[in-house]
Amino acid sequence: MEIEARAVLVRIEGHVQGVGFRAWTLREAQALGLAGWVRNDADGSVAACFEGPQEAIDRMLDRLRIGPPGAAVANVSSELSAVEDTGSGFRVTR
């Protein structure tokens, strides 16, 4: 049985910039086998796209609600997105 890939766009708000959030997200996403990207946005939030099995995405969303040491996550919102199927793993973008 093949596991269907899903994709979600995520916005993380709170004290999430300047605390290593993108590097932490990269490590966590890679550990879960997710593809996609993460970036800082001009409004002080962090945006990300995660692609992979729903179970792995759910686990990533749970981890994002806590964040790395030094972060203070106030809100995590997500919406379904089209799967880009980049095949390039997970990366930090600008």
C-alpha positions in Angstrom: 0.0 0.0 0.0 1.4 3.3 -1.1 1.2 6.3 1.4 -0.2 9.4 -0.2 1.9 12.5 0.1 0.3 15.6 1.5 1.4 19.2 1.7 0.7 22.0 4.2 1.6 25.6 4.3 2.4 26.7 7.9 2.8 30.1 9.6 4.5 30.2 13.1 4.0 33.3 15.1 5.6 34.5 18.4 9.2 35.0 19.3 10.4 32.7 16.5 13.2 34.7 14.7 16.7 35.0 16.0 16.4 31.8 18.0 17.6 29.2 15.5 14.0 28.3 14.5 14.8 27.7 10.8 17.8 25.5 11.5 15.9 23.5 14.1 13.0 23.1 11.7 15.4 21.8 9.0 16.7 19.2 11.4 13.2 18.1 12.6 11.8 17.9 9.1 14.7 15.9 7.9 14.4 13.5 10.8 10.8 12.9 9.9 11.6 12.4 6.2 9.6 15.5 5.1 10.4 17.6 2.0 9.7 21.4 1.7 11.1 24.6 2.9 11.2 27.1 5.8 11.9 30.9 5.8 11.6 34.0 7.9 8.9 36.5 6.9 9.2 40.3 7.1 6.3 40.4 9.7 8.5 38.5 12.3 6.8 35.1 11.7 8.3 31.9 10.2 6.6 30.3 7.1 7.1 26.7 6.0 5.8 24.1 3.6 5.9 20.5 4.6 5.4 17.6 2.2 5.1 14.0 3.1 2.9 11.4 4.8 0.1 12.9 6.9 1.4 11.2 10.1 4.9 12.8 9.7 3.2 16.2 9.0 1.1 15.9 12.1 4.2 15.1 14.2 6.0 18.1 12.7 3.0 20.4 13.6 3.1 19.1 17.2 6.9 19.9 17.3 6.3 23.4 15.9 3.9 24.3 18.7 6.8 23.9 21.1 9.7 25.0 18.9 13.4 25.1 19.8 14.9 26.4 23.1 14.6 30.2 23.2 11.5 30.3 21.1 8.1 31.4 22.4 5.5 30.1 19.9 2.2 32.0 20.2 0.4 30.4 17.2 0.8 27.8 14.5 -1.7 27.9 11.6 -1.7 25.5 8.7 -3.6 25.0 5.4 -3.5 22.3 2.8 -1.4 23.0 -0.2 -0.7 21.4 -3.6 2.2 18.9 -3.4 5.1 20.4 -5.3 7.0 17.1 -5.4 10.3 18.9 -5.5 12.3 15.8 -4.6 15.0 18.1 -3.2 14.4 17.3 0.5 14.0 20.1 3.0 15.7 23.4 2.7 16.0 26.9 4.3 15.0 29.7 1.9 15.1 33.4 2.2 
